[in-house]
Amino acid sequence: MLINNTPMCERKFGHNCKNGTEIKADRCDFKTGVTVIKPANISDVKFCQDISEFSSFHAMHIRDDLHEGFCGYDNISFTIETCKDE
């Protein structure tokens, strides 16, 4: 899929999950890694739900348009940042 003549793999990725986790990446193919912004008081279960939601969203809406290839979900480099209480 091309938007503004930019292949899907080169487009920025962002997803806000149901339980408040924010996912960002410079590329939709995740070659440069993924940043996860974890809410301070999220439970482990809700955090796992959010990661599952993010990967399912990507698989359903983006992965098929990565015609230049995708390394697979088990090869993503994650950086997790925890938000401080406000």
Contact map, one row per residue, 1 for C-alpha under 8 A:
11100011000000000000000000000000000000000000000000000000000000001000000000000000000000
11111111000000000000000000000000000000000000000000000000000000000000000000000000000000
11111111000000000000000000000000000000000000000000000000000000000000000000000000000000
01111100000000000000000000000000000000000000000000000000000000000000000000000000000000
01111110000000000000000000000000000000000000000000000000000000000000000000000000000000
01111111011000000000000000000000000000000000000000000000000000000000000000000000000000
11101111111000000000000000000000000000000000000000000000000000000100000000000000000000
11100111111000000000000000011000000000000000000000000000000001001100000000000000000000
00000011111000000000000000111000000000000000000000000000000000001111000000000000000000
00000111111100000000000001111000000000000000000000000000000000000000000000000000000000
00000111111110000000000001110000000000000000000000000000000000000000000000000000000000
00000000011111000000000111110000000000000000000000000000000000000000000000000000000000
00000000001111100000001111110000000000000000000000000000000000000000000000000000000000
00000000000111110000011110000000000000000000000000000000000000000000000000000000000000
00000000000011111000011100000000000000000000000000000100000000000000000000000000000000
00000000000001111101111000000000000000000000000000000000000000000000000000000000000000
00000000000000111111111000000000000000000000000001001100000000000000000000000000000000
00000000000000011111100000000000000000000000000001000000000000000000000000000000000000
00000000000000001111100000000000000000000100011011000000000000000000000000000000000000
00000000000000011111110000000000000001100000000001000000000000000000000000000000000000
00000000000000011111111000000000000111100000001001000000000000000000000000000000000000
00000000000001111001111100000000000111000000000000000000000000000000000000000000000000
00000000000011111000111110000000011110000000000000000100000000000000000000000000000000
00000000000111100000011111000000011100000000000000000000000000000000000000000000000000
00000000000111000000001111110101111000000000000000000000000000000000000000000000000000
00000000011110000000000111110101110000000000000000000000000000000000000000000000000000
00000000111110000000000011111111000000000000000000000000000000000000000000000000000000
00000001111110000000000011111100000000000000000000000000000001000100000000000000000000
00000001110000000000000000111110000000000000000000000000000000100100111000000000000000
00000000000000000000000011111111110000000000000000000000000000000000010000011000000000
00000000000000000000000000101111100000000000000000000000000000000000001000010000000000
00000000000000000000000011100111110000000000000000000000000000000000000000001000000000
00000000000000000000000011000111111000000000000000000000000000000000000000011110000000
00000000000000000000001111000101111100000000000000000000000000000000000000011110000000
00000000000000000000001110000000111110000000000000000000000000000000000000000111100000
00000000000000000000111100000000011111000000000000000000000000000000000000000111100000
00000000000000000000111000000000001111100000000000000000000000000000000000000001111000
00000000000000000001110000000000000111110100001000000000000000000000000000000001111000
00000000000000000001100000000000000011111100000000000000000000000000000000000000011100
00000000000000000000000000000000000001111100000000000000000000000000000000000000011110
00000000000000000000000000000000000000111110000000000000000000000000000000000000000010
00000000000000000010000000000000000001111111011000000000000000000000000000000000000000
00000000000000000000000000000000000000001111111000000000000000000000000000000000000000
00000000000000000000000000000000000000000111111100000000000000000000000000000000000000
00000000000000000000000000000000000000000011111110000000000000000000000000000000000000
00000000000000000010000000000000000000000111111111000000000000000000000000000000000000
00000000000000000010100000000000000001000111111111100000000000000000000000000000000000
00000000000000000000000000000000000000000001111111110000000000000000000000000000000000
00000000000000000010000000000000000000000000111111111000000000000000000000000000000000
00000000000000001111100000000000000000000000011111111100000000000000000000000000000000
00000000000000000000000000000000000000000000001111111110000000000000000000000000000000
00000000000000000000000000000000000000000000000111111111000000000000000000000000000000
00000000000000001000000000000000000000000000000011111111100000000000000000000000000000
00000000000000101000001000000000000000000000000001111111110000000000000000000000000000
00000000000000000000000000000000000000000000000000111111111000000000000010000000000000
00000000000000000000000000000000000000000000000000011111111100000000000000000000000000
00000000000000000000000000000000000000000000000000001111111111000000000000000000000000
00000000000000000000000000000000000000000000000000000111111111100000000000000000000000
00000000000000000000000000000000000000000000000000000011111111110000000000000000000000
00000000000000000000000000000000000000000000000000000001111111110000000000000000000000
00000000000000000000000000000000000000000000000000000000111111110000000000000000000000
00000001000000000000000000010000000000000000000000000000111111111100000000000000000000
00000000000000000000000000001000000000000000000000000000011111111100010000000000000000
00000000000000000000000000000000000000000000000000000000001111111110000000000000000000
10000001100000000000000000000000000000000000000000000000000001111110000000000000000000
00000011100000000000000000011000000000000000000000000000000001111111110000000000000000
00000000100000000000000000000000000000000000000000000000000000011111100000000000000000
00000000100000000000000000000000000000000000000000000000000000000111110000000000000000
00000000000000000000000000001000000000000000000000000000000000000111111000000000000000
00000000000000000000000000001100000000000000000000000000000000100101111100000000000000
00000000000000000000000000001010000000000000000000000000000000000000111111110000000000
00000000000000000000000000000000000000000000000000000000000000000000011111110000000000
00000000000000000000000000000000000000000000000000000010000000000000001111110000000000
00000000000000000000000000000000000000000000000000000000000000000000001111110000000000
00000000000000000000000000000000000000000000000000000000000000000000001111111000000000
00000000000000000000000000000110110000000000000000000000000000000000001111111100000000
00000000000000000000000000000101110000000000000000000000000000000000000000111110000000
00000000000000000000000000000000111100000000000000000000000000000000000000011111000000
00000000000000000000000000000000111100000000000000000000000000000000000000001111100000
00000000000000000000000000000000001111000000000000000000000000000000000000000111110000
00000000000000000000000000000000001111000000000000000000000000000000000000000011111000
00000000000000000000000000000000000011110000000000000000000000000000000000000001111100
00000000000000000000000000000000000011110000000000000000000000000000000000000000111110
00000000000000000000000000000000000000110000000000000000000000000000000000000000011111
00000000000000000000000000000000000000011000000000000000000000000000000000000000001111
00000000000000000000000000000000000000000000000000000000000000000000000000000000000111
